Amino acid sequence: MRRVTLAVLSALGLAILTMPVLAQKQEHPVPDYPFPGYPPEFSPLKTSRPAKPQISLTPATKFVRAGDPSKRIPLHYIVVLKDDAIDRAAPLPERRAAVTAIANAHAKTYLGKIGYIYETALIGYSLELPNEAAAIALSCAPEVNWVEEEVYLELF
């Protein structure tokens, strides 16, 4: 029994050792294939995983709807301006005046009512508009980065 097992194991060992040599002698459809002995479908270029996509901090569209419709504040929007819309190095009163001027122009154009001016961490303002179409139109303004629906926040 021991001799049969030894014979089988040596036959398997011989088969395993000669397999790469036999595989190298086979011709592949692509003669320049860089990995001799392996078929092209096992190329690292075809079996490697793609890189994970980078997550952007700005929305894909310029008009963003709130996730939960029950938490929306109807017809109230936050307008975020582009970074180059005002000078961030200017003193606080000048930044506030610049954002207020842009907000007043938008409110006049889109028949809105200004709520709050943001000029420190966020450059923008809140605005009440007559309809959603006005908010979508406002999101296309060149100085606007995006327009987002306001929502109620639950603190506890």
Contacts in CASP RR format, 6 or more apart in sequence:
PFRMAT RR
TARGET T0000
AUTHOR 0000-0000-0000
METHOD contacts of the structure
MODEL  1
MRRVTLAVLSALGLAILTMPVLAQKQEHPVPDYPFPGYPPEFSPLKTSRP
AKPQISLTPATKFVRAGDPSKRIPLHYIVVLKDDAIDRAAPLPERRAAVT
AIANAHAKTYLGKIGYIYETALIGYSLELPNEAAAIALSCAPEVNWVEEE
VYLELF
20 37 0 8 1.000
23 37 0 8 1.000
23 38 0 8 1.000
24 36 0 8 1.000
24 37 0 8 1.000
26 37 0 8 1.000
28 39 0 8 1.000
28 40 0 8 1.000
29 40 0 8 1.000
30 40 0 8 1.000
33 40 0 8 1.000
33 43 0 8 1.000
35 42 0 8 1.000
35 43 0 8 1.000
40 46 0 8 1.000
58 145 0 8 1.000
58 146 0 8 1.000
59 146 0 8 1.000
59 148 0 8 1.000
61 139 0 8 1.000
61 146 0 8 1.000
62 139 0 8 1.000
62 140 0 8 1.000
62 144 0 8 1.000
62 145 0 8 1.000
62 146 0 8 1.000
62 147 0 8 1.000
63 135 0 8 1.000
63 136 0 8 1.000
63 139 0 8 1.000
63 146 0 8 1.000
63 147 0 8 1.000
63 148 0 8 1.000
64 146 0 8 1.000
64 147 0 8 1.000
64 148 0 8 1.000
64 149 0 8 1.000
65 149 0 8 1.000
66 72 0 8 1.000
66 148 0 8 1.000
66 149 0 8 1.000
66 150 0 8 1.000
66 151 0 8 1.000
67 151 0 8 1.000
68 151 0 8 1.000
71 151 0 8 1.000
71 152 0 8 1.000
71 153 0 8 1.000
72 149 0 8 1.000
72 150 0 8 1.000
72 151 0 8 1.000
72 152 0 8 1.000
73 149 0 8 1.000
73 150 0 8 1.000
73 151 0 8 1.000
73 152 0 8 1.000
75 128 0 8 1.000
75 129 0 8 1.000
75 130 0 8 1.000
75 131 0 8 1.000
75 132 0 8 1.000
76 126 0 8 1.000
76 127 0 8 1.000
76 128 0 8 1.000
76 149 0 8 1.000
76 150 0 8 1.000
77 126 0 8 1.000
77 127 0 8 1.000
77 128 0 8 1.000
77 129 0 8 1.000
77 135 0 8 1.000
77 138 0 8 1.000
77 147 0 8 1.000
77 148 0 8 1.000
77 149 0 8 1.000
77 150 0 8 1.000
78 118 0 8 1.000
78 124 0 8 1.000
78 125 0 8 1.000
78 126 0 8 1.000
78 127 0 8 1.000
78 147 0 8 1.000
78 148 0 8 1.000
78 149 0 8 1.000
78 150 0 8 1.000
79 103 0 8 1.000
79 106 0 8 1.000
79 124 0 8 1.000
79 125 0 8 1.000
79 126 0 8 1.000
79 127 0 8 1.000
79 138 0 8 1.000
79 144 0 8 1.000
79 147 0 8 1.000
80 122 0 8 1.000
80 123 0 8 1.000
80 124 0 8 1.000
80 144 0 8 1.000
80 145 0 8 1.000
80 146 0 8 1.000
80 147 0 8 1.000
80 148 0 8 1.000
81 99 0 8 1.000
81 102 0 8 1.000
81 123 0 8 1.000
81 124 0 8 1.000
81 143 0 8 1.000
81 144 0 8 1.000
81 145 0 8 1.000
82 143 0 8 1.000
82 144 0 8 1.000
82 145 0 8 1.000
83 123 0 8 1.000
83 145 0 8 1.000
85 98 0 8 1.000
85 102 0 8 1.000
85 123 0 8 1.000
85 143 0 8 1.000
86 95 0 8 1.000
86 98 0 8 1.000
86 99 0 8 1.000
86 102 0 8 1.000
86 119 0 8 1.000
86 123 0 8 1.000
87 94 0 8 1.000
87 95 0 8 1.000
87 98 0 8 1.000
88 95 0 8 1.000
88 123 0 8 1.000
90 98 0 8 1.000
92 119 0 8 1.000
92 120 0 8 1.000
95 119 0 8 1.000
95 120 0 8 1.000
95 123 0 8 1.000
96 117 0 8 1.000
96 119 0 8 1.000
98 119 0 8 1.000
99 117 0 8 1.000
99 118 0 8 1.000
99 119 0 8 1.000
99 123 0 8 1.000
99 124 0 8 1.000
99 125 0 8 1.000
100 114 0 8 1.000
100 117 0 8 1.000
100 125 0 8 1.000
102 124 0 8 1.000
102 125 0 8 1.000
102 143 0 8 1.000
103 114 0 8 1.000
103 117 0 8 1.000
103 124 0 8 1.000
103 125 0 8 1.000
103 127 0 8 1.000
104 114 0 8 1.000
106 112 0 8 1.000
106 127 0 8 1.000
106 138 0 8 1.000
106 141 0 8 1.000
107 113 0 8 1.000
107 114 0 8 1.000
107 127 0 8 1.000
109 138 0 8 1.000
110 127 0 8 1.000
110 129 0 8 1.000
110 134 0 8 1.000
110 135 0 8 1.000
110 137 0 8 1.000
110 138 0 8 1.000
111 129 0 8 1.000
111 130 0 8 1.000
111 134 0 8 1.000
112 127 0 8 1.000
112 128 0 8 1.000
112 129 0 8 1.000
112 130 0 8 1.000
112 134 0 8 1.000
113 127 0 8 1.000
113 128 0 8 1.000
114 125 0 8 1.000
114 126 0 8 1.000
114 127 0 8 1.000
115 125 0 8 1.000
115 126 0 8 1.000
115 127 0 8 1.000
115 128 0 8 1.000
116 125 0 8 1.000
116 126 0 8 1.000
117 124 0 8 1.000
117 125 0 8 1.000
118 124 0 8 1.000
118 125 0 8 1.000
118 126 0 8 1.000
126 150 0 8 1.000
127 138 0 8 1.000
129 135 0 8 1.000
129 138 0 8 1.000
135 147 0 8 1.000
135 149 0 8 1.000
136 147 0 8 1.000
138 144 0 8 1.000
138 147 0 8 1.000
139 146 0 8 1.000
139 147 0 8 1.000
END
